[in-house]
C-alpha cells in the first residue's frame, strides 16, 4: 500500500514499500512527484513516515536554495553568461571538472584568496 503526502497543487511525495532483490530486506522508499511524474530520487526509510520526512526535508532544502539563487540573480549578483558581462560575482570554468565555478570578483579562481596573496600563479 502506498502513502502520499500532497505538498501543493504541483508536488506530491509518494512512499512505497519495496524488497531489495540483493539483500532480501524490505524498506520504504519515498520519491517526489511533480505534476504526477516522478522527479526525485528515492529516499529510504524504515517506515513510510521516515521516508516521507527525508524526502520532504530534501524538497524544502531545494526550494530554499532555489529561492536564494533567484534572489541573488534578481539582485544582479551573477554574470550574464550569454554576454559575458560580469557583475560582483562571475563564473569561471574549473579546469579539472569542467564545471562552472562561481567566484567573487577579486578572488583567485583556484584557491579563492586574493590574487595578490595566493601562490597559485
Order of alpha helices (4+ residues) and beta strands (2+ residues): beta-beta-beta-beta-beta-alpha-beta-beta
